Amino acid sequence: MNLTELEKKLIAAARLKVPDERVPYAFEKRIMAQLAARAGADYWVFWARGLWRAAASCVALAVLLGAVSVFLPAPPDTSKDLSQDFENTLLASADLPENPTP
């Protein structure tokens, strides 16, 4: 909300009422000073809170999956060596001749 507009509305409402003797001295000045000192919404705070919550849930998920991978038995290895397949795939282009004949 616009602070100047709010201030105008509060002053207009205050002028309609007769001052009461129970109101402390300079009460309206303290209230207006608090309204002016109040900062607007800091959207970075909302982002930071959300990211910290997301980080906490990611850590919890990583711990859970790490525990599952440690405590569950590993399946028997019946496949061939993946590192050799990977190396052969990467070096396949190096084995090609530079000038292929048509």
The first five atom37 places (N, CA, C, CB, O) and aatype in JSON, in Angstrom:
{
  "aatype": [12, 2, 10, 16, 6, 10, 6, 11, 11, 10, 9, 0, 0, 0, 1, 10, 11, 19, 14, 3, 6, 1, 19, 14, 18, 0, 13, 6, 11, 1, 9, 12, 0, 5, 10, 0, 0, 1, 0, 7, 0, 3, 18, 17, 19, 13, 17, 0, 1, 7, 10, 17, 1, 0, 0, 0, 15, 4, 19, 0, 10, 0, 19, 10, 10, 7, 0, 19, 15, 19, 13, 10, 14, 0, 14, 14, 3, 16, 15, 11, 3, 10, 15, 5, 3, 13, 6, 2, 16, 10, 10, 0, 15, 0, 3, 10, 14, 6, 2, 14, 16, 14],
  "atom_mask": [
    [1, 1, 1, 1, 1],
    [1, 1, 1, 1, 1],
    [1, 1, 1, 1, 1],
    [1, 1, 1, 1, 1],
    [1, 1, 1, 1, 1],
    [1, 1, 1, 1, 1],
    [1, 1, 1, 1, 1],
    [1, 1, 1, 1, 1],
    [1, 1, 1, 1, 1],
    [1, 1, 1, 1, 1],
    [1, 1, 1, 1, 1],
    [1, 1, 1, 1, 1],
    [1, 1, 1, 1, 1],
    [1, 1, 1, 1, 1],
    [1, 1, 1, 1, 1],
    [1, 1, 1, 1, 1],
    [1, 1, 1, 1, 1],
    [1, 1, 1, 1, 1],
    [1, 1, 1, 1, 1],
    [1, 1, 1, 1, 1],
    [1, 1, 1, 1, 1],
    [1, 1, 1, 1, 1],
    [1, 1, 1, 1, 1],
    [1, 1, 1, 1, 1],
    [1, 1, 1, 1, 1],
    [1, 1, 1, 1, 1],
    [1, 1, 1, 1, 1],
    [1, 1, 1, 1, 1],
    [1, 1, 1, 1, 1],
    [1, 1, 1, 1, 1],
    [1, 1, 1, 1, 1],
    [1, 1, 1, 1, 1],
    [1, 1, 1, 1, 1],
    [1, 1, 1, 1, 1],
    [1, 1, 1, 1, 1],
    [1, 1, 1, 1, 1],
    [1, 1, 1, 1, 1],
    [1, 1, 1, 1, 1],
    [1, 1, 1, 1, 1],
    [1, 1, 1, 0, 1],
    [1, 1, 1, 1, 1],
    [1, 1, 1, 1, 1],
    [1, 1, 1, 1, 1],
    [1, 1, 1, 1, 1],
    [1, 1, 1, 1, 1],
    [1, 1, 1, 1, 1],
    [1, 1, 1, 1, 1],
    [1, 1, 1, 1, 1],
    [1, 1, 1, 1, 1],
    [1, 1, 1, 0, 1],
    [1, 1, 1, 1, 1],
    [1, 1, 1, 1, 1],
    [1, 1, 1, 1, 1],
    [1, 1, 1, 1, 1],
    [1, 1, 1, 1, 1],
    [1, 1, 1, 1, 1],
    [1, 1, 1, 1, 1],
    [1, 1, 1, 1, 1],
    [1, 1, 1, 1, 1],
    [1, 1, 1, 1, 1],
    [1, 1, 1, 1, 1],
    [1, 1, 1, 1, 1],
    [1, 1, 1, 1, 1],
    [1, 1, 1, 1, 1],
    [1, 1, 1, 1, 1],
    [1, 1, 1, 0, 1],
    [1, 1, 1, 1, 1],
    [1, 1, 1, 1, 1],
    [1, 1, 1, 1, 1],
    [1, 1, 1, 1, 1],
    [1, 1, 1, 1, 1],
    [1, 1, 1, 1, 1],
    [1, 1, 1, 1, 1],
    [1, 1, 1, 1, 1],
    [1, 1, 1, 1, 1],
    [1, 1, 1, 1, 1],
    [1, 1, 1, 1, 1],
    [1, 1, 1, 1, 1],
    [1, 1, 1, 1, 1],
    [1, 1, 1, 1, 1],
    [1, 1, 1, 1, 1],
    [1, 1, 1, 1, 1],
    [1, 1, 1, 1, 1],
    [1, 1, 1, 1, 1],
    [1, 1, 1, 1, 1],
    [1, 1, 1, 1, 1],
    [1, 1, 1, 1, 1],
    [1, 1, 1, 1, 1],
    [1, 1, 1, 1, 1],
    [1, 1, 1, 1, 1],
    [1, 1, 1, 1, 1],
    [1, 1, 1, 1, 1],
    [1, 1, 1, 1, 1],
    [1, 1, 1, 1, 1],
    [1, 1, 1, 1, 1],
    [1, 1, 1, 1, 1],
    [1, 1, 1, 1, 1],
    [1, 1, 1, 1, 1],
    [1, 1, 1, 1, 1],
    [1, 1, 1, 1, 1],
    [1, 1, 1, 1, 1],
    [1, 1, 1, 1, 1]
  ],
  "atom_positions": [
    [[0.85, -1.17, 0.0], [0.0, 0.0, 0.0], [0.89, 1.23, 0.0], [-0.96, 0.0, 1.22], [1.98, 1.22, 0.58]],
    [[0.44, 2.28, -0.64], [1.18, 3.52, -0.71], [1.13, 4.21, 0.65], [0.61, 4.44, -1.83], [0.05, 4.44, 1.19]],
    [[2.29, 4.54, 1.2], [2.35, 5.12, 2.55], [1.75, 6.52, 2.61], [3.79, 5.16, 3.04], [1.11, 6.88, 3.6]],
    [[1.94, 7.3, 1.57], [1.37, 8.65, 1.59], [-0.16, 8.6, 1.54], [1.91, 9.49, 0.4], [-0.83, 9.39, 2.19]],
    [[-0.68, 7.67, 0.77], [-2.14, 7.51, 0.71], [-2.69, 7.03, 2.05], [-2.53, 6.52, -0.41], [-3.73, 7.5, 2.51]],
    [[-2.0, 6.09, 2.67], [-2.41, 5.59, 3.98], [-2.35, 6.71, 5.02], [-1.51, 4.42, 4.42], [-3.24, 6.84, 5.87]],
    [[-1.3, 7.52, 4.94], [-1.17, 8.64, 5.88], [-2.33, 9.62, 5.72], [0.17, 9.36, 5.67], [-2.88, 10.09, 6.71]],
    [[-2.7, 9.93, 4.49], [-3.83, 10.85, 4.25], [-5.13, 10.28, 4.79], [-3.97, 11.13, 2.74], [-5.93, 11.01, 5.38]],
    [[-5.35, 8.97, 4.6], [-6.57, 8.34, 5.1], [-6.61, 8.36, 6.63], [-6.68, 6.9, 4.59], [-7.65, 8.62, 7.22]],
    [[-5.48, 8.07, 7.26], [-5.44, 8.07, 8.72], [-5.64, 9.47, 9.29], [-4.11, 7.51, 9.21], [-6.33, 9.64, 10.29]],
    [[-5.06, 10.45, 8.65], [-5.24, 11.83, 9.13], [-6.68, 12.28, 8.94], [-4.27, 12.8, 8.39], [-7.24, 12.95, 9.81]],
    [[-7.29, 11.92, 7.81], [-8.69, 12.28, 7.59], [-9.6, 11.61, 8.61], [-9.13, 11.88, 6.16], [-10.55, 12.23, 9.11]],
    [[-9.33, 10.35, 8.93], [-10.14, 9.65, 9.94], [-9.92, 10.24, 11.32], [-9.8, 8.15, 9.95], [-10.85, 10.3, 12.12]],
    [[-8.72, 10.66, 11.6], [-8.43, 11.24, 12.91], [-9.08, 12.61, 13.08], [-6.92, 11.36, 13.11], [-9.47, 12.97, 14.19]],
    [[-9.21, 13.37, 12.01], [-9.83, 14.68, 12.11], [-11.33, 14.6, 12.34], [-9.55, 15.47, 10.85], [-11.92, 15.55, 12.85]],
    [[-11.94, 13.49, 11.99], [-13.38, 13.33, 12.21], [-13.71, 13.08, 13.68], [-13.9, 12.18, 11.36], [-14.81, 13.38, 14.13]],
    [[-12.77, 12.55, 14.41], [-13.0, 12.24, 15.82], [-12.51, 13.38, 16.72], [-12.28, 10.92, 16.2], [-11.54, 14.08, 16.41]],
    [[-13.2, 13.54, 17.81], [-12.8, 14.52, 18.81], [-11.66, 13.92, 19.63], [-14.01, 14.94, 19.74], [-11.75, 12.75, 20.01]],
    [[-10.6, 14.69, 19.91], [-9.48, 14.13, 20.68], [-9.93, 13.67, 22.06], [-8.36, 15.15, 20.8], [-10.72, 14.34, 22.73]],
    [[-9.43, 12.55, 22.46], [-9.74, 11.99, 23.76], [-8.61, 12.33, 24.73], [-9.96, 10.46, 23.68], [-7.45, 12.42, 24.33]],
    [[-8.95, 12.52, 25.96], [-7.95, 12.89, 26.96], [-7.08, 11.7, 27.37], [-8.64, 13.47, 28.19], [-6.03, 11.88, 27.99]],
    [[-7.5, 10.48, 27.04], [-6.75, 9.29, 27.43], [-5.6, 8.99, 26.48], [-7.67, 8.11, 27.51], [-4.75, 8.14, 26.78]],
    [[-5.55, 9.65, 25.33], [-4.49, 9.4, 24.35], [-3.2, 10.03, 24.84], [-4.88, 9.96, 22.94], [-3.2, 11.2, 25.22]],
    [[-2.09, 9.29, 24.85], [-0.82, 9.84, 25.33], [-0.3, 10.95, 24.41], [0.23, 8.74, 25.45], [-0.69, 11.05, 23.24]],
    [[0.57, 11.78, 24.96], [1.14, 12.89, 24.22], [1.97, 12.37, 23.04], [2.0, 13.76, 25.16], [2.76, 11.43, 23.2]],
    [[1.79, 12.97, 21.87], [2.52, 12.67, 20.63], [2.32, 11.22, 20.18], [4.01, 12.94, 20.82], [3.19, 10.64, 19.54]],
    [[1.19, 10.66, 20.5], [0.89, 9.29, 20.09], [0.86, 9.17, 18.57], [-0.44, 8.82, 20.69], [1.41, 8.23, 18.01]],
    [[0.21, 10.13, 17.91], [0.08, 10.06, 16.45], [1.43, 10.2, 15.77], [-0.86, 11.14, 15.95], [1.65, 9.6, 14.72]],
    [[2.34, 10.96, 16.35], [3.68, 11.1, 15.77], [4.45, 9.79, 15.88], [4.45, 12.25, 16.47], [5.18, 9.42, 14.96]],
    [[4.3, 9.09, 16.98], [4.98, 7.8, 17.12], [4.43, 6.78, 16.13], [4.84, 7.28, 18.55], [5.19, 6.01, 15.54]],
    [[3.12, 6.78, 15.96], [2.51, 5.83, 15.02], [2.97, 6.15, 13.59], [0.97, 5.88, 15.11], [3.32, 5.24, 12.84]],
    [[2.96, 7.41, 13.22], [3.37, 7.79, 11.87], [4.86, 7.49, 11.66], [3.1, 9.29, 11.62], [5.26, 7.11, 10.55]],
    [[5.68, 7.65, 12.68], [7.1, 7.33, 12.57], [7.3, 5.82, 12.37], [7.87, 7.81, 13.82], [8.17, 5.41, 11.61]],
    [[6.49, 5.01, 13.06], [6.59, 3.56, 12.88], [6.14, 3.15, 11.49], [5.75, 2.83, 13.93], [6.73, 2.25, 10.89]],
    [[5.09, 3.79, 10.97], [4.64, 3.47, 9.62], [5.7, 3.83, 8.58], [3.33, 4.2, 9.31], [5.92, 3.08, 7.63]],
    [[6.34, 4.97, 8.76], [7.37, 5.4, 7.82], [8.62, 4.52, 7.91], [7.75, 6.85, 8.07], [9.28, 4.26, 6.91]],
    [[8.94, 4.06, 9.13], [10.13, 3.24, 9.32], [9.95, 1.82, 8.83], [10.52, 3.23, 10.78], [10.92, 1.11, 8.59]],
    [[8.73, 1.42, 8.68], [8.45, 0.05, 8.23], [8.88, -0.11, 6.78], [6.95, -0.29, 8.39], [8.43, 0.62, 5.9]],
    [[9.72, -1.05, 6.55], [10.23, -1.29, 5.2], [9.21, -2.11, 4.41], [11.59, -2.01, 5.24], [8.37, -2.8, 4.97]],
    [[9.32, -2.01, 3.09], [8.46, -2.8, 2.23], [8.86, -4.27, 2.28], [0.0, 0.0, 0.0], [9.85, -4.64, 2.91]],
    [[8.1, -5.08, 1.63], [8.37, -6.52, 1.63], [9.67, -6.79, 0.89], [7.19, -7.3, 0.99], [9.86, -6.35, -0.24]],
    [[10.55, -7.51, 1.53], [11.83, -7.88, 0.92], [11.66, -9.25, 0.28], [12.99, -7.89, 1.98], [11.58, -10.27, 0.97]],
    [[11.6, -9.26, -1.04], [11.32, -10.51, -1.74], [12.5, -11.46, -1.72], [10.92, -10.22, -3.17], [12.32, -12.66, -1.93]],
    [[13.7, -10.96, -1.48], [14.85, -11.86, -1.38], [14.75, -12.75, -0.15], [16.15, -11.05, -1.34], [15.28, -13.86, -0.14]],
    [[14.09, -12.26, 0.88], [13.92, -13.07, 2.09], [13.05, -14.28, 1.78], [13.29, -12.24, 3.24], [13.33, -15.39, 2.24]],
    [[12.0, -14.07, 1.0], [11.12, -15.18, 0.64], [11.87, -16.21, -0.2], [9.89, -14.68, -0.13], [11.71, -17.42, 0.0]],
    [[12.69, -15.74, -1.14], [13.48, -16.65, -1.96], [14.48, -17.42, -1.1], [14.22, -15.88, -3.08], [14.65, -18.63, -1.26]],
    [[15.13, -16.73, -0.18], [16.13, -17.39, 0.66], [15.48, -18.46, 1.53], [16.85, -16.36, 1.54], [16.03, -19.55, 1.68]],
    [[14.31, -18.15, 2.11], [13.62, -19.16, 2.93], [13.25, -20.38, 2.1], [12.36, -18.56, 3.57], [13.45, -21.52, 2.53]],
    [[12.72, -20.15, 0.92], [12.34, -21.27, 0.06], [13.53, -22.11, -0.36], [0.0, 0.0, 0.0], [13.45, -23.33, -0.4]],
    [[14.65, -21.45, -0.69], [15.83, -22.19, -1.1], [16.44, -22.97, 0.05], [16.86, -21.24, -1.69], [16.95, -24.08, -0.16]],
    [[16.41, -22.42, 1.27], [16.93, -23.17, 2.41], [16.06, -24.38, 2.69], [17.0, -22.27, 3.65], [16.57, -25.45, 3.03]],
    [[14.75, -24.23, 2.55], [13.87, -25.39, 2.75], [14.11, -26.44, 1.68], [12.39, -24.95, 2.73], [14.12, -27.64, 1.97]],
    [[14.31, -25.99, 0.45], [14.6, -26.94, -0.63], [15.94, -27.63, -0.39], [14.61, -26.22, -1.99], [16.08, -28.82, -0.64]],
    [[16.92, -26.88, 0.1], [18.23, -27.49, 0.38], [18.11, -28.53, 1.48], [19.25, -26.41, 0.78], [18.73, -29.59, 1.41]],
    [[17.32, -28.23, 2.49], [17.15, -29.2, 3.58], [16.47, -30.47, 3.08], [16.33, -28.58, 4.73], [16.85, -31.57, 3.47]],
    [[15.47, -30.32, 2.23], [14.81, -31.52, 1.72], [15.72, -32.3, 0.78], [13.51, -31.14, 0.99], [15.66, -33.53, 0.74]],
    [[16.58, -31.62, 0.03], [17.53, -32.32, -0.84], [18.56, -33.09, -0.03], [18.24, -31.32, -1.77], [18.94, -34.2, -0.4]],
    [[19.02, -32.5, 1.06], [19.97, -33.2, 1.93], [19.31, -34.43, 2.54], [20.5, -32.26, 3.04], [19.92, -35.5, 2.61]],
    [[18.06, -34.29, 2.98], [17.35, -35.43, 3.55], [17.17, -36.54, 2.52], [15.97, -34.99, 4.1], [17.33, -37.72, 2.82]],
    [[16.84, -36.15, 1.3], [16.68, -37.15, 0.23], [18.0, -37.82, -0.09], [16.1, -36.49, -1.03], [18.04, -39.04, -0.31]],
    [[19.1, -37.06, -0.12], [20.41, -37.65, -0.4], [20.83, -38.62, 0.7], [21.46, -36.54, -0.55], [21.39, -39.68, 0.41]],
    [[20.55, -38.28, 1.94], [20.89, -39.17, 3.06], [20.06, -40.45, 2.96], [20.66, -38.47, 4.43], [20.58, -41.55, 3.17]],
    [[18.79, -40.31, 2.65], [17.92, -41.48, 2.53], [18.38, -42.39, 1.39], [16.48, -41.05, 2.3], [18.47, -43.61, 1.57]],
    [[18.66, -41.82, 0.23], [19.11, -42.64, -0.89], [20.5, -43.23, -0.64], [19.13, -41.81, -2.17], [20.78, -44.35, -1.08]],
    [[21.36, -42.51, 0.05], [22.66, -43.06, 0.42], [22.52, -44.24, 1.36], [0.0, 0.0, 0.0], [23.22, -45.25, 1.22]],
    [[21.62, -44.12, 2.32], [21.39, -45.24, 3.25], [20.81, -46.44, 2.51], [20.45, -44.81, 4.39], [21.19, -47.58, 2.79]],
    [[19.9, -46.2, 1.58], [19.33, -47.31, 0.82], [20.41, -47.99, -0.01], [18.2, -46.81, -0.1], [20.45, -49.22, -0.07]],
    [[21.28, -47.21, -0.64], [22.32, -47.82, -1.47], [23.36, -48.58, -0.65], [23.01, -46.76, -2.3], [23.96, -49.53, -1.14]],
    [[23.57, -48.17, 0.59], [24.55, -48.85, 1.44], [23.96, -50.14, 2.02], [25.01, -47.93, 2.57], [24.65, -51.17, 2.07]],
    [[22.72, -50.1, 2.45], [22.15, -51.23, 3.16], [21.48, -52.28, 2.28], [21.17, -50.74, 4.14], [21.3, -53.42, 2.71]],
    [[21.11, -51.93, 1.07], [20.53, -52.94, 0.18], [21.64, -53.75, -0.47], [19.63, -52.28, -0.9], [22.68, -53.19, -0.82]],
    [[21.45, -55.05, -0.63], [22.5, -55.86, -1.26], [22.62, -55.52, -2.74], [22.21, -57.37, -1.08], [21.63, -55.24, -3.42]],
    [[23.85, -55.55, -3.22], [24.11, -55.25, -4.63], [23.74, -56.45, -5.48], [25.6, -54.85, -4.85], [23.99, -57.59, -5.09]],
    [[23.15, -56.22, -6.64], [22.84, -57.36, -7.52], [24.13, -57.96, -8.07], [21.89, -56.92, -8.68], [25.13, -57.26, -8.2]],
    [[24.11, -59.24, -8.4], [25.33, -59.86, -8.93], [25.7, -59.24, -10.28], [25.14, -61.4, -9.09], [24.83, -58.93, -11.1]],
    [[26.99, -59.06, -10.49], [27.48, -58.41, -11.71], [27.62, -59.46, -12.82], [28.85, -57.7, -11.46], [28.56, -60.25, -12.83]],
    [[26.67, -59.45, -13.73], [26.7, -60.42, -14.84], [27.0, -59.74, -16.16], [25.38, -61.17, -14.93], [27.04, -60.4, -17.2]],
    [[27.2, -58.44, -16.14], [27.46, -57.73, -17.4], [28.96, -57.63, -17.64], [26.82, -56.31, -17.37], [29.77, -57.91, -16.75]],
    [[29.3, -57.22, -18.85], [30.71, -57.05, -19.16], [31.18, -55.68, -18.68], [30.96, -57.2, -20.67], [30.38, -54.88, -18.19]],
    [[32.44, -55.43, -18.8], [33.06, -54.22, -18.27], [32.6, -52.98, -19.05], [34.6, -54.34, -18.32], [32.86, -52.87, -20.24]],
    [[31.94, -52.08, -18.38], [31.41, -50.88, -19.01], [32.52, -49.91, -19.37], [30.4, -50.21, -18.1], [32.39, -49.17, -20.35]],
    [[33.6, -49.89, -18.61], [34.68, -48.95, -18.9], [35.34, -49.24, -20.24], [35.74, -48.99, -17.79], [35.74, -48.32, -20.96]],
    [[35.44, -50.51, -20.59], [36.02, -50.86, -21.88], [35.08, -50.46, -23.03], [36.32, -52.37, -21.95], [35.55, -49.97, -24.06]],
    [[33.79, -50.65, -22.85], [32.84, -50.22, -23.88], [32.88, -48.71, -24.06], [31.41, -50.67, -23.51], [32.8, -48.21, -25.18]],
    [[33.0, -48.0, -22.97], [33.06, -46.54, -23.03], [34.33, -46.07, -23.76], [33.02, -45.94, -21.61], [34.27, -45.17, -24.59]],
    [[35.45, -46.69, -23.43], [36.71, -46.31, -24.07], [36.7, -46.65, -25.56], [37.89, -47.01, -23.39], [37.19, -45.87, -26.37]],
    [[36.15, -47.79, -25.91], [36.07, -48.16, -27.33], [35.16, -47.22, -28.1], [35.57, -49.6, -27.47], [35.42, -46.92, -29.27]],
    [[34.11, -46.76, -27.47], [33.19, -45.82, -28.13], [33.86, -44.48, -28.35], [31.92, -45.64, -27.3], [33.71, -43.88, -29.41]],
    [[34.6, -44.0, -27.37], [35.28, -42.72, -27.5], [36.41, -42.77, -28.52], [35.82, -42.27, -26.17], [36.62, -41.8, -29.25]],
    [[37.11, -43.86, -28.58], [38.25, -43.98, -29.49], [37.85, -44.47, -30.87], [39.28, -44.91, -28.91], [38.71, -44.62, -31.74]],
    [[36.58, -44.73, -31.1], [36.14, -45.22, -32.4], [36.37, -44.18, -33.48], [34.67, -45.61, -32.35], [36.71, -44.53, -34.61]],
    [[36.18, -42.93, -33.17], [36.39, -41.88, -34.16], [37.87, -41.68, -34.45], [35.76, -40.57, -33.69], [38.22, -41.23, -35.54]],
    [[38.75, -41.99, -33.52], [40.18, -41.85, -33.75], [40.7, -42.95, -34.66], [40.93, -41.87, -32.42], [41.74, -42.77, -35.29]],
    [[40.02, -44.06, -34.75], [40.46, -45.18, -35.58], [40.07, -45.0, -37.04], [39.89, -46.47, -35.06], [40.55, -45.75, -37.89]],
    [[39.21, -44.03, -37.35], [38.79, -43.82, -38.73], [39.91, -43.18, -39.53], [37.53, -42.94, -38.79], [40.68, -42.38, -38.99]],
    [[40.03, -43.52, -40.81], [41.06, -42.88, -41.65], [40.67, -41.41, -41.89], [41.22, -43.63, -43.03], [39.49, -41.07, -41.9]],
    [[41.69, -40.55, -42.07], [41.43, -39.12, -42.22], [40.83, -38.8, -43.58], [42.7, -38.33, -42.01], [39.93, -37.97, -43.66]],
    [[41.29, -39.43, -44.65], [40.77, -39.18, -45.99], [40.14, -40.45, -46.54], [41.88, -38.68, -46.94], [40.8, -41.24, -47.2]],
    [[38.87, -40.64, -46.26], [38.25, -41.88, -46.77], [38.11, -41.78, -48.3], [36.86, -42.12, -46.1], [37.8, -40.72, -48.84]],
    [[38.34, -42.88, -48.96], [38.19, -42.92, -50.41], [36.76, -43.24, -50.78], [39.14, -43.95, -51.03], [36.14, -44.11, -50.17]],
    [[36.23, -42.53, -51.78], [34.82, -42.78, -52.15], [34.63, -44.01, -52.95], [34.27, -41.63, -52.9], [33.5, -44.33, -53.32]]
  ]
}
